[in-house]
Amino acid sequence: MQVRLPLKLRLKRMTPGQMILFGVMACVFVWFIMACMVLPILNLLKTVFLEGGRLSLESFQKLFKSPRAMKALTNSFILAPTLSITVGFVGISLVLITEYFDIKGSAILRLGYMTTLIYGGVTLVSGYKFIYSDNGVLTNLMASIFPNMNKTWFTGYWAVLFVMTFSCTSNHMIFLRNAMRAVDFQTVEAARNMGASQWTILRRVVLPVLLPSLFAVTILTFITGLCAMSAPLLVGGKDFQTINPMIQQFAEMTTTSAKSLSATLSLILGLATMILLALMTAIERRGHYMSVSKVKTKIVKQKINNPVVNVLVHIYAWALFVIYVIPVVLIVLFSFSDSAHIQQRQLDFSTFSLRNYGELLSKTTAYKPFMVSIIYSALAAVIVGALVVVACRYIQKRRDSLSATALEYSLMLPWLLPSTMIALSLLLAFNQPRWYMFNTPLIATLQLLLIGYVIIKLPFTMRMTKAAFFSLDSALEDASKNLGAGGLYTFRRVIFPVLLPTVMAIAALNFNGLLTDYDMSVFLHHPANPTLGVKIKSLTEEMGNSSDGVALTFVYAVLMMIISAVVLYLVYGRGGKDNIKE
């Protein structure tokens, strides 16, 4: 059994250089956690609960008296449960179609269903809006057949629900597919030999294996519905705005009352998120939702015996494929089209050219948001990776200490809070000089968004990197120490090279996820340096008026899809499956 020395004895065994490095890193972590995470949240709570220096619930009274705010709350709590149902139904369908039933062309179907992994957020919503809005491709086609139809049909609650239903199935295609591989085919065969029907086998044998993963992804979908931002903003119209867009609108106002309402709404959203994440953790303890198959007998795809049902399932599968693929195909094709044909929503292959891509490279206003997002995302990914690697090393070495536990829970804190609440807390905290930020106001500065990006990526990076650390073979470190190597040398030359593929894979995923961020960027971006998410959102709002803006949006989207596809290939492609261990 390994004997762990007290902290005082471990410090005494350090060299002076190691002690200085330890002290510097401790100060950096304490400062970052307190100044950038804890104190801003406490300041937001102060904004909500303190009025004139005394405890007050007046902000909640203002909230209940605001028809707009209450309508936004109601809309969010309508969207979240209905979205959980629709996404659950579609997501389970996708997994069964691609992994369980013997469907013709399942490999092609799988590629189509996984397109949401390479584009999302405002980019995805802009693609659906281009197809279904009042001047959209499909709407114009339907209007030519039915002249009296309402061309503004794609707006409000049903439009938001439709877009988010087909954009939120990524978790099902990742986690539920893994759970499906845990189904033991021998059990399925045994049930069949006992005379069970296909429906009974699916309901009594297959679905119970999926339940832990299904519960977890359903809660994640519920949280996504509560925190919806892009879809309500772009297709929700005036009648269906949810909490996050309302938080943004109140935050942009200059009155104290509006700021208080914004903070109160974000607090309610944060409390709801905490409750749901606590529920997900309880479910996770019963069965880890990121499951990996451990059975010896892999599932064999099942043929659908009923010919009528078989035909209907095939039609349903390919109809879903069309819904998923059409936005991607049209975005790519129209990115090569000229402005006139984009305005008319007509494709003419004779007019295809690289002009739109040339415009992106030739105009500073066009390529600047792209470069800003790339720089911010890359810096955030590197900083988060460095911070978490150091933190995980400390936690690994002192896993039973109070300081290691406090550090771990502190870095996981952002997982309990929606990104808009974190952004608003930073906005309210740093709109004036703070001594712990060197008396420098950070509003409208370049570093504020970088701080926000780092914070929101800490929990995911922490969880994945910690799993990699604790899966290391301890014999490597013991052998290095037996040969006389110091702790720092051992980490640098033995431990870190083994972890490097995992660290790089996580950094790539973080970079990919931040490229088109809108929720955090809209609050914290520098006015002169809009990010790609902010730029795409503004161009999408002008979709009916500016064909040049639409073309630029498509070029952005194509470039983003290429980058995302390359990143996913590097992470999950050749050898990538082993890069991340959970």
N, C-alpha and C positions, 0 to 999 in steps of 0.2 A: 504494500500500500504506500502511495506517495505521501510524504509528510510535507504539509504546507507551512512555511515559516511565517511568523507574524510580519506585518508590513514594516515595522521598525527594523527588524533584522534584515529584511530584503533590501531596504534602503541603504543600510550600512554596507551591504555587499556590493553596491553600485559604485562605479568609478565617478569622479567629479563630473565628467562630461555627461555620463548617463543620468546623473541626478539633475543636472541643468536641463537636459532634454525632457526628462520626466516632468519637471516643474513647469516648463514652457507649455508642453502639451496639456497638462492639467489646467493651466490658466486659460488656454485657448478654448478648451471644451466648456469650462465653467462660464466663461464670458459669452460664448456663442449661445449656449442653452439658456442662460438667464436673460441676456440682452436681446436676443432675436426671437425667442420662443416664449419664455415664461412671462417676462414683464409686459410684452405687447398684449398677451392674452389677459393679464390682470388689468391692464389699462382699458381693454375693451369691456371687461366686466364692470370696471369703475364707471365707464360711460353709460352702461345700462342701469346700474343700481344706485349710483350716487347723483343726486340733484342738489346743487348748491352746497356741497360738502356734507350732506346728510343722506342716510339711507332712504331710498324712494323707489316705488314701483310705478312711477308716473310714465316711464317709457313703455311699459306694458299697456297702460291705460290708453296712451296715444296710439299704440298699435291696434288695440281693439276698436278704436274709434276711426281708424283709417280704412275706408272701404277698399282702396287699392291693395293695401297690405293684407287685409283679411282675405280678399279674393285670391291673392297670390298664394297665401297659405293653403286655402281650400283647394286651389288648382293642383298644388304640389302633392297634397295628400289624396287627391283623386288620381293623379297620374301615376304615382309610385305603385299602388297595389294593382292597378289595371295593367301597367307595364310589366310587372312581375308575372302576371298571368299570360299575357301575349308573348313575351320573350321566352317564358318557360315552355309554352306550347311549341313555338317555332324552334327553339333551341333543342328540345328533346327530339323533335322531328328530324332536325339536321343530323343529329348523332345517330339516330336509328337508321336513317336513310343511308348514311355513309359507312356505318360501322356494324350494323346488325342485320339489316335486310339485304337481300341480293337484288340490287337495283342496277339496271343497265346504265353504264357510263358513270358509275359512282366516283371514279377517280377525277373525272372532269367536274362533276357536281361538287366534290370536296374543294377543289380549287376555287370555284365560284363562291361557295359559302364562306371561304376564308379570306375573301377580299377585304372584309372589314378590319383585318389585321394590318393592312398596309395603308389604309386611309380611314380617317374618322374625324370627329369633332366638326368644326365649321366647314372643313373641306367636304366631308360626306354630306352634310346638310345642303351645301351649295349645289352639289350634284343632283340631289333629289329635287331641290327647288327649280333647277334648270329644266327638269323633266315635267314636273307636275304643277308648277305655278301658273298664274293666269295667262302667261305668255310662254308656257313651257312646251316642250316638244310633244309630249303625249296629250296635253290639254288642247293644243292646236289641232292635233289629229282627230281627237274626239269631237271638237267643235265643228270640224268639217263634215262629220257624219251626223252629229246632233246639233244643229245650229242654235237651238234654244237653250242649250245647257248653260249652267252658271260657271263661268270661267274662273271664278275666284273660289272654287270648291276646295282647293287645297290650302286651307288655313284653319287655325284654331286647334281645338283639342285633338280631333281625329287625325289631322295632319301631323301633329307632334307625336302622337302615339304610333302612327304608321312609320315615320322616319326612325324613331328610337327603337321600335320593335326589331327592325332589320339592321340596326347599327349596334345593338347591345348583345348580340349572340356570340361574341368573341370568347367570353369565358366558357360558354358551353362547348365551343369547338376545341378548346384547350383542355379544360379540366374534366368535363363530362366524358370526353373521348377517352381520357386516361382511365376513368372509372369503368367505362365499358370494357376495357381490356382486362379488368379484374373479374369479369364474369367467367366462371368455369364452364366450359362447354360440356363437360361430363354431366354436370347438373342439369343442363338443358336437355341432353340426350336421355337422362334418367326420367325426367318429367315427361318427355315425349313417349318413351316406352311404356309409361304408366297410363297413357291415353289422354294426357293433357293437351288441350288445343293450343294453337299458337298464341291466342290472346291470353289464355291462362298462364302460359309459360312467361310471356312478356310481363304480365301483371304480378305474378307470384314469385318468379325466379329472377328476372333481369332487373326490373325496377327497384326492388329492395337493395340491390347492390349499389345502385346509383343514388339512393336517397341522401346519404351524407353530403355528397358533392352537389346534389340538386338543391338541398336546403341552403348550402353555403352560397352558391351562385345566385339563388333567388334573393337572398338578403342583399348581396352585392348589387343586383339589379334594382331592388327597392331603394337602396341608397342612391344609385344613379338617377332614378326617377325623381327623388327628392331634390337632388343637386343639379337637375337639368338646367342647362344654360343656353347652348347654341341653338337647339331645335326650337324652344319657345321664342327666342329672340327673332329667328329668321322666318319661321313658318307659323308661329303661334298667333300672330296678329294682335290686335288690341284686346281681344276677348279672352285670350288664354296666355297670361304671363304667370310664371312661377316664382318661387322664392328668390332664387339667385339673380335673375334679371331685375327683380324689384330691389334687391340689395344694391346692385350696381346703380340703378337709377337714383335711389336715395343717397348713395355715397357721393354721387356727382353733384348733388345740390350743396349749396353753401350754408344753409340754415342749420342751427344746432339741433332743431327738432328732427330734421331729415337724417342727420348723422346718427341721432339716437335711435330712430326707427330702423336704420340700416344695421346698427350694432345689435339691436334686439332681435331682428329677423335672423341674423347670422348666429346668434346664441341659440335660438330655437332650433335652427338647422343643425347646429353642432350637438345639441342634446339628443336630438333624434338619431343622429349618426352614431353617437356613443352607445345608445341603447341597442341599436341594431348590430353594431360591431360586438357588443357584449354577448348578444344572442348568437352571433356567428361563432364566437369563441367557444361558447358552451356546446354548440353543435359540433364544432371541430374536435373537441375533446372526445366525443363519442366515435368519431371516424374522420381521419384527416382528409380534407376535401381535395388536396393536391395528391391524390393517390396514384400509386404506380402498381401495375399488374404484378402479382407474385404467384399466379397460378401457372401450372405446368401445361395445361391444356388450353390453347387459345380458342377464342370464340370463332365459330365457323358461320359465315353469313347464311341466313335462313331465307329460303324461297317462300314467297307468299303463295299459299295453296289456292286460295279463292281467286279465280281469274278476274272477276270484276274488281275486287279490292286491289289486286295487283296492278290493273290498269289505272285505277284511280290514284294509287300511291305514286306511280310513275308520272302521271300528269301533275300531281301536286309537287313532286320533287323537282321537275323541270320548270314548273311555274315559279317556284322559289328561286331557282337558278337564274331565271330571266330577271326577276326583281333585283337580285343581288348584282348581276353582271352589267345590266343596261347602263347604270350611272357611270361605271368605270369605263365601259366601251365608248360612251358618248363623250365623256370628259377627254379621253385620249384623242378621239377623232376630231372633235371640235377645236382642240388645241392647235391643230394644223390648219384650220379653216380661216378664211378672211372675215373681216368685221361684218360685211354685208350679209353673208350667209349665216353668221352667228346671230345677227339681229333677226333674221327671218326664220331661224331655227331649222335651216335646210342644209343638207350635206351635198357638196359637189366636189368629188375627188379631183377634178381638174384644177381646182383652186387651191389644193393643198400645198403648203410651203412651210418653211421654218421661220417665216417672218415674225410670228409671235414670240418665238424663242429669242430671235435677234433683238426684238424690242426689249425683252427682259434684260439682256446683257448690255444694251446700249444706254438705257435710262437709269440714272442713279435712283430716282424715286421708285423704280420697279425692282431693281435687284437689291436695294438697301435692306428692306425688311427680311429678305431671304438670308442675307449675310448676317444681319443682327440676330435672327433666330438660331442660325448655325453657331455663331460665336457664343451666345448665351447658353445654348444647350450643351455645347462641348465643355465650356468652363464649368458649368454646374455639374455635369457628369464626372469630370475629373476631381473637382473639389469634394463632392459627395463620396466618391470612391476612396479618396485619400483619408477623409475623416473616419469613414466607417471601418476601413482596414485597421487603422490605429486603434479605434474603439474596440473592435472585435478581438484584437490581439490582447488588449488589456483585460477584457471580459474573460477570454479563454484562460489567461494566466491567473486571474484572481476571481474565478467564477463564484466563489462562496462569500466574497466580501460585500459589505454594504455599498461601497463606492461603485463596484462593478454593476450591482443590481440597479443602483440609482442611475448610472450612466445608460444602461440598456433601456430602462423604462423612459428616460428623458428623450432619447433619440427615437423611440417609438411613439411619442406623444402626438406628432402630426397625423398619425393614422386615425386618431379619434376625432379629428376636426376636418370639416370640408375645406377645400382650398380657398373658397371665397371668404370664409371666416378668418383663415390665416392671413390672407391678403388684406382684409379690412383691418385686422389688428395691427399689422405693420403700417398701414396707411394712417391710422389714427395715432399710433405711438410716435411715429417719426415725422409728423407734420410740424414739429418744433424741435429745437436743440435738446438733446438728452445727454447728461453727463456720461452715461455708460456707452454712448456712441460718439464720444469725444466732442460733445457740444456741436455736432454738425447735423442740421436738418437733412434728411435723406429724400424728402419729397422731390419728385422730378429729377432724380439722380440716376446714373447708370447702375449703381451697385444695389439699389433697392430690389429690383426685379431678380437679380442674381441671388440675393439672400432668400427671396421667396421660392425660387426654383430649387435651391439647395434644401430648404426645409421640407418641401412636399415630397422630395425623393428620398429622404432619409429612411423612413420606415421600410419601404420595399428593399432598398439596398442593404439595410441592416439585417433584415430577416434572411435574405438569400446568402449574404456574405458570412453571417454567423453559422448558417448550416454548413457552408463549405469549410469553415475553420474547424468545426467540431467533427467533421468527417475525415480530417487528416489523420494519418497514421502517426501516433506519438513516437513510434520507434525512430522516425527520421530525426526528430529533435533530440531524442536521447542519444542517438549515435553521434550527432554533431557535438553535443556537450561532452561526451566521453572522449572525443578527439581533441578537446581543449578549446573549442570555439565558444566565444561569448554569446550572450543572448541576442544582441543587435546583429552580429555577424550571422548567427544562425537564421534569424528571421530574414535577413536580406539575401542570403545565398542559398538557403535550403527551403524555408517555408514559403516565402513570397513567390518564387518561380513556380511552385506547385499550384498556388492560388491564382496566378496571373490569368489563365484562360477564363476562370469564373469571373474574376474582377472585370476583365475586358468585356465579357458577354453582358454583365449587368450594366456596365457603363454604356454599352451600345443600346441596350433597351431603354435606359434613362434618356439618352440622347434622342432616340426615336420618339419617345413619349412627349418630350418637351418641344419638339420642332414646331408643331402647330397648336401649342397651348393657347387657349383664349381666356379661361376662367381666371388665372392668376395674372396674365399679361394685361388684361383690360384695366385692372386696378393699378398696376405698379410700373407699366412701361414708361419710358421717357417720351415726352410728347414729340420730340424731334427724331426719335428712333423707334417707330412702331414695329412690333414683331409680326411674324408671318400670320399668326392667328388673327390679330387685330386688323391687318391689312385685308385678308381674305373676307373677314366679316363685313368690312366697309364696302368692299367691291361687290359682295353678294347682295347687299341691301340695294345697290344700284343696278342690279341685274336687268331690270326692265328698261333702263335708260341708257346705259353705256355698254355697247358691244365690245369696245376695247377693254373695259374693265373685266367683262366676262372672259374674254380671251386670256387676259393675264391671270385670272383665277384658275383657269384650266391648265395653264403652263405651270403655275405653282403646284397644282394638284398632281400633275404628271411627274414633276421632279420629286415631289414628296413621296409618291408611290414608288418611284425607282429607288430612292434612298431607303425607304422602309423595307422594301423587298430585299435589298442587298443586306441590310442589317439582320433581318429575320433569317436569311440564308446563312449568314455567318454564325448566328446564334443557334439555330435549329437545324442547319443543313449539315454539311460534311463534318462529322465529329462534334457538331454543336450540341447534340442531345446530351452529351456528357459534361458540357461546360457548366451547366447549372444543376445543382443538386439540391433537392428540398427535403 
